[in-house]
């Protein structure tokens, strides 16, 4: 009886925690700044309390804003072979049925990738340049001079240079599944727009997770049935179940969470805060 009462008390505290955390500090919407903050202001107002923000006019001086057209990218990167994630439905690194599915990592000329993104070549699959591990400096060094691989006020605030700088390019069907980062991130939109749903760390008790075996695509495929299966178990979040099903199909606990909706457009920079779940 005592153990049951204690368990109910713990569950009650967990249920109240997200609401109380929002009342104490989490914003009801993501704040917009009209200029980059000073290092001290950035650390004090955003990094230390672990709050997200969107910074306008933060990259207006980058040459990439004017130079990164399809014609320019074809000229500079062109026939170079790069890594491209390919999926049949846009969900890379996501749960599908009872497996965690990883994308096919296809090596292809960058100009062929642009042909697909621009619809000059039709494909039933979804293509996305999304490689991690600082692919801007490793795979696309030709583009580094058009941006800042190091953001001075961010580096000063954190006391270190970035561990990785990534370049991502994809079509509208490409979706990033539910995940959390242990890094402080700056997400810069050079062209187009990006839609985010953010969960604060206090929502973690209501985000279900499970252990899955994973599939990794090793062949070119029109259907999920051509994914080759590997037997290594890994932990994965229910990405599309949480974000992309109707509310009636979502887990009951998910309805207790209040996520922040955010559209990011050209010339804006997002700082989500570590351990937030986008």
Backbone bond lengths (Angstrom), bond angles and torsions (degrees), N, CA, C in turn:
res aa  C-N    CA-C-N  psi(-1)  N-CA   C-N-CA  omega(-1)  CA-C   N-CA-C  phi
1 X - - - 1.460 - - 1.516 111.50 -
2 X 1.368 114.98 -44.84 1.458 119.17 -179.11 1.518 110.87 -63.57
3 X 1.363 116.32 -41.13 1.462 120.09 179.11 1.522 110.67 -64.33
4 X 1.340 117.57 -39.40 1.454 120.81 178.91 1.519 111.55 -64.59
5 X 1.329 117.35 -41.04 1.465 120.94 178.38 1.525 110.61 -65.79
6 X 1.333 116.79 -40.17 1.466 120.45 179.15 1.520 110.69 -64.84
7 X 1.352 116.62 -41.11 1.454 120.46 179.06 1.522 111.25 -63.66
8 X 1.340 116.49 -41.95 1.460 119.94 178.04 1.526 111.04 -63.84
9 X 1.314 116.02 -36.71 1.462 120.02 178.55 1.526 111.06 -65.40
10 X 1.336 116.39 -42.47 1.462 120.65 178.54 1.528 110.21 -63.17
11 X 1.333 116.21 -44.29 1.461 119.47 179.13 1.520 111.59 -63.55
12 X 1.331 116.57 -37.10 1.452 119.87 177.38 1.519 112.10 -64.11
13 X 1.334 116.03 -40.28 1.467 120.12 177.85 1.529 111.10 -65.07
14 X 1.336 115.81 -42.11 1.463 119.46 178.63 1.528 111.22 -63.91
15 X 1.324 116.21 -38.69 1.463 119.88 -179.95 1.519 111.28 -65.45
16 X 1.321 117.42 -35.02 1.458 121.39 -178.60 1.528 112.73 -83.53
17 X 1.323 116.20 -20.99 1.458 120.14 -172.98 1.526 113.96 -58.34
18 X 1.355 120.54 -50.03 1.475 119.07 -179.46 1.529 112.83 -58.66
19 X 1.324 117.08 -41.63 1.473 119.63 179.82 1.526 110.61 -64.27
20 X 1.320 116.59 -44.80 1.459 119.61 -179.54 1.517 111.63 -66.78
21 X 1.331 117.06 -36.64 1.461 120.37 178.12 1.522 110.89 -64.06
22 X 1.348 116.47 -41.17 1.474 119.11 177.79 1.517 111.20 -65.32
23 X 1.323 116.87 -38.99 1.455 119.89 179.24 1.523 112.09 -65.62
24 X 1.335 116.29 -33.96 1.458 120.43 -177.14 1.525 113.10 -82.23
25 X 1.332 117.33 -32.45 1.456 115.20 -172.86 1.504 118.90 -159.52
26 X 1.359 118.46 -29.22 1.454 117.93 -177.10 1.527 110.27 -70.60
27 X 1.323 118.35 138.43 1.470 120.21 179.63 1.525 111.36 -74.23
28 X 1.328 116.32 151.61 1.469 121.10 175.71 1.526 111.12 -79.45
29 X 1.305 117.28 -18.93 1.461 122.88 174.05 1.519 107.49 -146.09
30 X 1.316 116.31 161.21 1.456 120.12 -177.46 1.531 109.34 -79.45
31 X 1.318 118.73 122.05 1.466 121.22 -178.85 1.527 111.79 -69.58
32 X 1.332 115.30 149.76 1.460 122.58 176.19 1.521 109.36 -110.51
33 X 1.316 116.87 132.36 1.459 122.72 174.45 1.526 107.90 -106.30
34 X 1.329 116.95 142.66 1.466 120.66 -177.71 1.518 113.02 -89.35
35 X 1.306 117.26 -4.19 1.471 121.43 179.88 1.520 108.52 -155.70
36 X 1.326 117.56 159.86 1.461 119.41 174.76 1.519 110.57 -65.10
37 X 1.311 118.84 139.47 1.467 121.55 179.17 1.525 111.33 -78.86
38 X 1.306 115.94 166.16 1.459 120.14 170.90 1.524 108.42 -72.24
39 X 1.328 118.71 160.35 1.466 119.82 178.45 1.528 113.01 -55.68
40 X 1.347 116.93 -42.81 1.456 120.48 -180.00 1.527 111.12 -65.13
41 X 1.333 115.93 -45.51 1.465 120.38 179.39 1.521 111.15 -62.57
42 X 1.319 116.00 -41.94 1.463 120.15 -178.98 1.523 110.57 -63.00
43 X 1.324 117.17 -45.42 1.458 119.47 -178.33 1.527 110.98 -68.62
44 X 1.328 116.20 -41.98 1.464 120.31 -175.39 1.522 112.30 -70.76
45 X 1.350 116.96 -42.21 1.455 120.97 -172.50 1.523 113.84 -89.78
46 X 1.359 117.95 -25.04 1.464 119.26 -170.75 1.525 113.45 -126.51
47 X 1.329 117.98 -46.83 1.465 119.26 -177.66 1.528 111.22 -72.35
48 X 1.321 116.82 -51.47 1.467 120.06 -176.35 1.532 113.09 -61.19
49 X 1.354 119.91 -47.09 1.473 118.78 176.33 1.519 113.66 -81.32
50 X 1.349 117.33 -1.16 1.468 122.56 176.71 1.526 111.67 59.39
51 X 1.336 115.93 55.62 1.458 121.89 179.43 1.527 110.20 -115.59
52 X 1.337 117.48 145.24 1.462 120.09 177.05 1.525 111.31 -83.34
53 X 1.316 116.26 158.65 1.463 121.36 173.32 1.519 109.20 -156.52
54 X 1.317 115.90 161.98 1.465 122.46 173.49 1.514 107.50 -116.64
55 X 1.326 116.96 130.44 1.459 122.01 -175.52 1.524 109.23 -111.50
56 X 1.314 115.98 113.26 1.462 121.11 176.18 1.535 109.75 -79.52
57 X 1.327 114.13 156.12 1.474 120.96 175.08 1.529 113.04 57.98
58 X 1.315 115.95 25.54 1.464 119.65 -177.12 1.521 112.38 -85.70
59 X 1.331 117.00 -23.55 1.473 119.44 -177.68 1.522 111.26 -126.37
60 X 1.324 117.01 22.22 1.472 120.53 -176.29 1.523 112.42 -64.63
61 X 1.325 117.12 -17.50 1.465 121.14 -179.73 1.527 112.27 -91.54
62 X 1.316 118.35 -3.21 1.458 120.67 -178.66 1.537 110.62 -72.24
63 X 1.319 118.85 129.58 1.471 121.03 174.09 1.532 113.03 -58.93
64 X 1.316 117.07 -26.46 1.469 120.88 -177.78 1.517 112.47 -57.84
65 X 1.327 118.00 -30.50 1.469 120.91 -177.60 1.526 111.54 -61.24
66 X 1.316 116.94 -32.31 1.463 120.78 179.05 1.524 112.43 -99.40
67 X 1.321 116.33 -30.24 1.456 119.48 -171.55 1.522 114.01 -88.02
68 X 1.336 118.05 -28.55 1.460 119.56 -171.69 1.525 111.88 -80.09
69 X 1.295 115.27 74.97 1.454 122.35 169.83 1.521 107.80 -103.08
70 X 1.313 116.24 168.26 1.468 119.37 178.42 1.522 110.62 -60.38
71 X 1.329 116.03 -40.23 1.467 119.95 -179.28 1.527 110.86 -63.39
72 X 1.321 115.92 -41.41 1.470 119.95 -179.80 1.526 110.81 -67.11
73 X 1.329 117.05 -44.77 1.454 119.94 -179.68 1.526 111.43 -63.99
74 X 1.321 116.47 -36.81 1.463 119.50 176.72 1.529 111.06 -64.11
75 X 1.316 115.62 -39.74 1.456 119.72 -178.33 1.528 111.89 -69.97
76 X 1.351 116.12 -42.28 1.462 120.24 -172.96 1.526 111.95 -82.72
77 X 1.337 116.90 -43.68 1.472 120.53 -177.35 1.529 110.73 -98.70
78 X 1.342 115.21 -46.31 1.458 123.31 171.04 1.508 117.33 45.19
79 X 1.325 117.65 -115.81 1.477 120.80 -172.71 1.529 114.07 -79.61
80 X 1.298 117.48 -0.52 1.463 119.92 -178.33 1.525 110.52 -59.29
81 X 1.321 117.59 136.64 1.460 122.40 179.46 1.530 109.11 -83.32
82 X 1.336 116.08 126.38 1.462 121.90 -177.66 1.525 109.45 -129.41
83 X 1.326 116.32 169.02 1.459 122.19 178.87 1.520 110.23 -89.06
84 X 1.334 116.77 127.76 1.457 122.17 -179.38 1.530 108.36 -129.48
85 X 1.337 116.04 131.15 1.465 120.86 175.48 1.518 108.93 -81.97
86 X 1.327 116.60 132.06 1.464 121.89 -178.07 1.521 108.98 -126.09
87 X 1.329 116.07 127.76 1.461 122.03 178.34 1.523 109.29 -135.89
88 X 1.325 117.94 159.64 1.466 119.70 178.17 1.527 113.43 -80.59
89 X 1.353 117.69 -14.64 1.467 119.04 -174.62 1.520 114.45 -136.67
90 X 1.320 118.76 4.17 1.458 121.20 178.41 1.504 114.87 94.58
91 X 1.343 117.95 -9.11 1.461 121.71 -178.03 1.524 110.03 -96.99
92 X 1.323 116.58 99.53 1.456 120.91 173.57 1.521 108.57 -94.29
93 X 1.321 116.92 144.52 1.470 121.37 -179.22 1.519 110.19 53.00
94 X 1.314 117.22 60.79 1.467 121.73 -173.97 1.524 110.53 -141.44
95 X 1.330 114.75 160.20 1.459 120.66 176.00 1.518 109.61 -79.51
96 X 1.334 116.73 128.69 1.460 122.69 174.75 1.514 107.74 -131.60
97 X 1.351 115.65 115.98 1.464 121.48 -174.97 1.529 109.05 57.36
98 X 1.334 118.76 -115.59 1.461 119.58 -177.15 1.523 112.15 -111.33
99 X 1.332 117.31 23.92 1.455 121.22 -178.49 1.526 110.72 -134.18
100 X 1.321 115.68 151.53 1.460 121.85 170.27 1.528 106.92 -90.87
101 X 1.316 116.89 115.91 1.461 122.06 -170.70 1.515 110.31 -102.06
102 X 1.315 115.48 125.50 1.460 121.24 174.95 1.523 109.21 -100.83
103 X 1.322 117.91 151.42 1.464 119.94 -176.24 1.523 112.58 -76.10
104 X 1.317 114.25 162.04 1.459 118.63 166.20 1.519 107.31 -70.12
105 X 1.299 117.80 132.21 1.461 122.22 175.95 1.528 107.74 -101.03
106 X 1.319 114.80 96.53 1.462 120.27 -172.24 1.524 110.52 -95.77
107 X 1.301 116.26 133.52 1.456 121.86 172.98 1.524 108.19 -90.27
108 X 1.336 116.42 120.37 1.451 119.61 -176.53 1.524 110.14 -151.56
109 X 1.346 117.45 155.03 1.462 119.68 176.19 1.532 110.48 -60.60
110 X 1.310 116.51 138.41 1.455 120.79 -176.90 1.527 110.84 -60.43
111 X 1.314 117.93 -35.04 1.463 120.41 -179.46 1.538 111.07 -66.24
112 X 1.331 117.31 -32.24 1.469 119.95 175.70 1.521 110.78 -67.89
113 X 1.331 116.05 -37.45 1.469 120.33 175.49 1.530 110.18 -62.32
114 X 1.326 117.90 -44.01 1.466 120.91 178.83 1.523 111.48 -62.71
115 X 1.319 117.38 -36.55 1.473 120.36 177.54 1.528 110.68 -58.91
116 X 1.331 116.62 -38.88 1.465 120.60 -179.64 1.518 110.64 -72.20
117 X 1.331 117.29 -44.77 1.464 121.25 -179.50 1.526 110.81 -62.48
118 X 1.327 117.28 -37.25 1.468 121.50 -179.34 1.520 112.60 -85.68
119 X 1.334 117.56 4.24 1.468 123.41 177.59 1.524 112.80 66.16
120 X 1.310 117.04 21.46 1.458 119.83 173.71 1.524 110.46 -75.94
121 X 1.321 114.21 -25.58 1.465 122.02 175.21 1.522 106.76 -126.66
122 X 1.316 116.81 130.69 1.465 120.08 -179.10 1.527 110.28 -89.90
123 X 1.325 114.99 144.76 1.454 121.41 177.41 1.517 108.42 -148.47
124 X 1.327 118.07 142.04 1.468 120.01 177.06 1.528 112.49 -74.83
125 X 1.335 117.66 -9.93 1.452 121.96 -175.69 1.529 111.19 -100.72
126 X 1.323 115.58 171.24 1.458 123.16 179.76 1.528 108.32 -112.45
127 X 1.327 116.30 129.90 1.465 122.61 -174.57 1.529 109.44 -113.74
128 X 1.326 116.00 139.58 1.459 119.92 -174.61 1.526 108.96 -152.35
129 X 1.326 117.41 121.54 1.462 121.47 169.88 1.518 106.51 -79.63
130 X 1.316 117.25 107.18 1.472 120.79 -171.81 1.516 113.07 -141.90
131 X 1.308 117.36 15.82 1.460 120.04 -175.61 1.523 111.05 -63.27
132 X 1.318 115.65 141.77 1.459 121.52 179.64 1.533 109.62 -89.84
133 X 1.314 115.29 -155.41 1.470 122.07 173.46 1.519 112.80 59.85
134 X 1.337 115.91 42.27 1.469 122.31 175.25 1.524 112.06 59.81
135 X 1.324 116.34 52.09 1.459 118.77 -178.02 1.530 112.97 -68.37
136 X 1.343 117.87 -19.68 1.471 118.40 176.01 1.520 110.57 -61.70
137 X 1.318 116.80 -47.87 1.461 120.05 -178.48 1.526 112.51 -79.88
138 X 1.345 116.83 -26.62 1.457 119.94 -176.30 1.526 113.04 -90.08
139 X 1.336 117.17 -42.83 1.471 120.44 -175.89 1.526 113.10 -103.56
140 X 1.337 116.48 -27.54 1.461 120.15 -176.29 1.532 111.49 -124.39
141 X 1.322 118.99 51.03 1.473 119.73 -179.45 1.532 112.35 -62.49
142 X 1.350 116.37 -20.48 1.465 119.72 178.85 1.529 112.56 -64.00
143 X 1.348 116.55 -19.87 1.460 120.75 -175.86 1.526 113.30 -101.39
144 X 1.316 117.06 -5.88 1.467 120.04 -175.19 1.516 111.57 -61.39
145 X 1.330 117.40 -36.00 1.463 120.35 -177.17 1.529 112.44 -67.49
146 X 1.327 118.08 -12.98 1.469 121.54 -178.99 1.526 113.07 -90.74
147 X 1.332 117.05 -7.08 1.468 121.14 -178.60 1.527 108.27 -134.57
148 X 1.321 116.11 -170.96 1.458 121.75 172.85 1.529 108.99 -112.37
149 X 1.311 117.99 109.95 1.467 118.52 176.75 1.526 112.33 -69.90
150 X 1.324 115.65 -10.69 1.457 121.11 177.54 1.527 107.94 -135.46
151 X 1.337 117.52 125.58 1.464 122.39 178.23 1.522 107.51 -94.84
152 X 1.328 119.13 107.76 1.472 121.01 -169.57 1.521 114.69 -54.27
153 X 1.336 118.52 -47.20 1.471 118.89 -176.29 1.530 111.66 -70.11
154 X 1.333 116.57 -29.66 1.467 120.15 176.05 1.526 110.37 -70.94
155 X 1.327 116.67 -45.48 1.464 120.56 -179.89 1.521 111.41 -62.54
156 X 1.338 116.68 -39.68 1.469 119.60 178.77 1.526 110.86 -67.87
157 X 1.333 116.57 -39.48 1.464 119.88 -179.26 1.527 111.29 -64.19
158 X 1.335 117.20 -39.25 1.464 121.14 -176.84 1.519 112.97 -92.06
159 X 1.340 116.65 -12.36 1.447 119.87 179.18 1.503 114.42 74.74
160 X 1.346 117.61 24.16 1.462 120.43 179.11 1.519 110.28 -164.00
161 X 1.318 115.90 160.73 1.461 122.28 174.45 1.535 108.74 -79.79
162 X 1.338 117.72 160.82 1.474 119.60 179.21 1.522 111.58 -65.43
163 X 1.336 115.45 143.20 1.465 120.44 176.37 1.519 111.53 -74.88
164 X 1.332 117.26 -27.31 1.460 120.86 -178.14 1.524 109.12 -153.43
165 X 1.335 115.26 147.05 1.467 122.41 174.38 1.522 106.97 -130.42
166 X 1.328 116.89 116.16 1.458 121.14 -172.84 1.522 112.07 -110.25
167 X 1.322 114.90 149.67 1.466 123.52 175.27 1.523 107.69 -116.64
168 X 1.326 116.53 119.32 1.460 121.23 -178.58 1.520 109.52 -121.34
169 X 1.318 115.34 136.22 1.460 121.24 179.40 1.526 107.89 -146.63
170 X 1.334 115.93 128.55 1.454 118.44 -179.03 1.508 111.97 -160.83
171 X 1.325 114.94 175.01 1.453 121.12 177.72 1.518 110.42 -90.51
172 X 1.314 116.84 171.02 1.462 120.93 -172.34 1.524 113.43 -64.32
173 X 1.330 118.05 -21.97 1.463 121.00 -178.59 1.527 112.72 -77.49
174 X 1.329 118.24 -11.37 1.460 121.13 -179.23 1.523 109.74 -74.60
175 X 1.328 116.56 129.87 1.465 122.93 -175.71 1.526 109.34 -126.32
176 X 1.317 115.79 137.02 1.459 120.89 173.53 1.523 108.67 -97.03
177 X 1.301 117.08 124.35 1.464 121.17 -176.39 1.527 111.31 -73.69
178 X 1.315 114.56 164.37 1.455 121.60 178.12 1.523 110.44 -55.28
179 X 1.332 116.35 130.48 1.457 121.33 -179.59 1.522 108.49 -161.25
180 X 1.315 116.74 174.07 1.461 120.12 171.89 1.521 108.71 -136.05
181 X 1.322 114.90 147.02 1.456 121.51 -179.97 1.523 109.60 -109.31
182 X 1.307 115.84 141.48 1.460 120.88 176.74 1.523 110.84 -94.49
183 X 1.327 115.74 8.27 1.455 121.74 179.11 1.522 110.57 -105.95
184 X 1.325 115.52 158.58 1.467 121.20 164.65 1.530 106.01 -83.39
185 X 1.321 117.33 121.95 1.454 121.92 -174.15 1.521 112.32 -114.05
186 X 1.313 115.29 146.98 1.461 122.10 165.48 1.519 106.80 -119.34
187 X 1.326 117.21 119.88 1.460 122.52 -179.13 1.523 107.09 -108.12
188 X 1.321 117.15 114.71 1.464 122.37 -174.49 1.528 110.03 -108.82
189 X 1.323 116.76 125.73 1.459 121.83 179.08 1.527 108.46 -97.47
190 X 1.329 116.33 111.98 1.463 121.71 179.50 1.517 110.69 -88.13
191 X 1.320 117.77 -36.80 1.455 122.02 -179.74 1.526 108.75 -150.43
192 X 1.329 116.43 146.71 1.460 120.42 179.99 1.514 111.18 82.84
193 X 1.335 115.99 -152.71 1.453 120.88 179.52 1.517 109.81 -151.62
194 X 1.330 115.41 159.29 1.454 122.23 -177.27 1.519 108.61 -135.49
195 X 1.330 116.21 135.05 1.464 122.32 -179.84 1.518 109.72 -106.68
196 X 1.320 116.76 129.99 1.458 122.22 -179.02 1.519 110.72 -121.49
197 X 1.324 115.61 146.62 1.459 123.11 162.01 1.530 106.24 -118.13
198 X 1.313 116.63 124.93 1.457 120.97 -176.10 1.530 111.16 -116.17
199 X 1.324 115.14 134.38 1.457 121.50 172.26 1.523 108.73 -113.18
200 X 1.338 118.67 131.27 1.466 120.03 175.74 1.523 110.85 -71.41
201 X 1.333 117.58 160.75 1.470 120.23 179.38 1.522 113.63 -56.24
202 X 1.332 117.59 -25.63 1.465 120.05 -179.08 1.520 112.84 -69.37
203 X 1.343 118.18 -13.55 1.464 121.46 176.64 1.523 112.64 -84.97
204 X 1.326 117.05 -3.73 1.460 120.64 -174.91 1.529 113.42 -53.96
205 X 1.363 120.67 -39.59 1.477 118.20 -178.98 1.521 114.13 -61.61
206 X 1.347 117.69 -18.73 1.461 120.10 -176.10 1.527 112.66 -103.50
207 X 1.320 117.48 3.41 1.463 120.72 177.85 1.520 108.15 -97.53
208 X 1.329 118.29 106.94 1.465 119.98 -177.31 1.524 111.91 -70.97
209 X 1.303 116.21 145.22 1.450 120.57 174.63 1.513 108.55 -139.04
210 X 1.325 115.43 164.02 1.453 119.97 -177.43 1.517 109.66 -154.70
211 X 1.303 115.75 171.15 1.458 122.25 178.74 1.519 108.95 -98.63
212 X 1.348 115.89 128.39 1.458 120.98 -178.99 1.525 110.06 -128.11
213 X 1.296 115.93 154.94 1.459 120.57 163.67 1.524 106.99 -86.53
214 X 1.332 115.66 155.85 1.450 115.74 -175.14 1.518 112.93 -119.75
215 X 1.321 113.35 153.24 1.464 123.31 173.17 1.504 107.38 -108.86
216 X 1.298 115.76 141.45 1.460 120.47 173.76 1.511 108.18 -125.55
217 X 1.322 115.87 127.18 1.460 119.75 -178.71 1.523 109.85 -73.75
218 X 1.318 116.35 126.06 1.461 120.49 179.18 1.524 111.35 -122.63
219 X 1.329 117.26 0.72 1.451 121.19 179.65 1.513 108.35 -131.18
220 X 1.287 117.65 164.60 1.459 121.48 174.33 1.516 108.67 -78.70
221 X 1.310 116.77 132.33 1.452 119.43 -166.11 1.514 111.70 -136.41
222 X 1.347 116.87 147.19 1.454 120.74 168.08 1.519 111.64 -99.07
223 X 1.327 118.01 -18.94 1.457 122.35 -174.34 1.523 109.11 -137.21
224 X 1.352 116.41 160.86 1.450 120.72 175.74 1.533 111.22 -61.49
225 X 1.323 117.39 -24.07 1.457 120.22 -175.38 1.520 112.53 -64.58
226 X 1.332 117.65 -15.93 1.456 120.12 -179.83 1.521 112.63 -93.60
227 X 1.347 117.21 5.29 1.450 119.16 175.17 1.528 108.42 -70.12
228 X 1.308 116.90 134.84 1.465 118.82 174.65 1.519 108.66 -85.56
229 X 1.306 117.13 144.74 1.457 122.21 -170.64 1.520 111.62 -102.04
230 X 1.332 115.45 132.14 1.451 122.16 173.05 1.522 108.27 -113.66
231 X 1.313 116.87 154.15 1.463 120.27 -170.67 1.526 114.28 -105.50
232 X 1.323 118.79 15.12 1.459 119.88 179.87 1.524 110.03 -82.34
233 X 1.332 119.53 121.21 1.462 120.18 179.19 1.518 111.27 -77.93
234 X 1.341 117.54 137.66 1.452 121.44 174.65 1.515 108.07 -137.49
235 X 1.313 116.46 160.59 1.455 121.46 179.26 1.522 109.48 -86.58
236 X 1.320 117.79 138.99 1.464 120.89 -177.28 1.507 110.45 -145.93
237 X 1.338 116.66 147.18 1.459 121.58 173.66 1.522 110.22 -85.56
238 X 1.331 117.00 156.04 1.459 122.14 176.03 1.524 108.83 -80.59
239 X 1.320 118.32 81.25 1.453 120.31 -173.82 1.510 113.98 -62.94
240 X 1.340 117.08 -65.23 1.458 118.64 -173.48 1.516 112.85 -72.00
241 X 1.322 118.39 -22.68 1.465 120.21 178.28 1.528 109.71 -66.96
242 X 1.311 116.26 -40.01 1.452 119.87 -176.52 1.523 112.77 -75.98
243 X 1.303 117.18 -40.42 1.455 119.75 -170.28 1.516 115.17 -102.28
244 X 1.316 118.00 -25.75 1.453 117.60 -165.81 1.516 114.38 -120.65
245 X 1.333 117.72 8.40 1.454 121.34 171.89 1.520 108.80 -97.93
246 X 1.321 116.74 166.51 1.457 118.99 175.54 1.516 109.10 -70.68
247 X 1.336 117.54 158.63 1.448 121.43 -174.37 1.516 111.68 -60.82
248 X 1.315 118.32 -30.07 1.466 120.53 -179.29 1.511 112.09 -70.92
249 X 1.342 117.29 -19.59 1.459 120.61 -179.10 1.518 112.51 -96.55
250 X 1.316 117.02 -7.25 1.449 119.15 -175.49 1.522 110.72 -82.54
251 X 1.337 116.48 158.00 1.462 119.18 177.70 1.523 111.33 -56.86
252 X 1.325 116.96 144.37 1.463 121.16 -179.03 1.516 111.16 -57.04
253 X 1.336 117.21 -39.84 1.454 119.70 -178.02 1.522 111.51 -64.26
254 X 1.328 117.43 -28.95 1.462 119.92 -178.98 1.520 111.21 -64.03
255 X 1.320 117.61 -29.55 1.452 120.85 -178.97 1.524 111.65 -69.14
256 X 1.339 117.78 -13.49 1.455 120.83 177.65 1.522 111.68 -83.58
257 X 1.321 117.35 -9.16 1.457 120.83 -177.22 1.517 110.35 -94.57
258 X 1.301 115.92 153.32 1.466 122.10 175.99 1.525 107.26 -122.89
259 X 1.333 116.93 103.90 1.455 119.21 -179.03 1.520 109.88 -88.70
260 X 1.320 115.95 157.91 1.450 123.02 178.48 1.522 108.87 -97.66
261 X 1.330 116.69 128.52 1.455 121.34 178.83 1.521 108.82 -96.88
262 X 1.318 116.23 139.38 1.448 119.97 -172.94 1.521 110.88 -149.53
263 X 1.331 115.95 123.54 1.457 121.70 170.20 1.520 108.02 -100.11
264 X 1.314 117.25 128.38 1.467 120.59 173.50 1.513 108.99 -112.65
265 X 1.319 115.31 134.30 1.456 120.53 -179.14 1.515 110.35 -120.66
266 X 1.314 115.20 -179.02 1.460 122.50 -174.82 1.529 111.10 -53.56
267 X 1.328 115.54 141.52 1.462 125.07 176.32 1.523 113.18 72.54
268 X 1.331 117.35 14.85 1.457 119.61 177.81 1.520 109.88 -111.36
269 X 1.311 114.67 153.29 1.456 121.06 -178.59 1.520 107.80 -128.97
270 X 1.313 116.00 134.33 1.464 121.12 -179.18 1.522 110.31 -110.87
271 X 1.309 115.47 135.49 1.467 121.49 170.69 1.527 106.97 -116.35
272 X 1.349 120.08 102.55 1.447 121.32 -174.78 1.513 115.00 -80.71
273 X 1.319 118.25 -21.94 1.455 119.05 -172.52 1.521 110.48 87.45
274 X 1.322 116.64 142.51 1.454 118.99 -179.89 1.513 110.45 -71.32
275 X 1.340 115.82 151.42 1.466 125.52 177.84 1.523 113.00 70.17
276 X 1.350 119.57 1.26 1.455 119.96 168.01 1.523 107.55 -72.13
277 X 1.326 116.70 151.41 1.462 121.55 -174.51 1.523 110.19 -111.56
278 X 1.355 117.58 101.56 1.469 120.19 176.07 1.522 111.11 -95.70
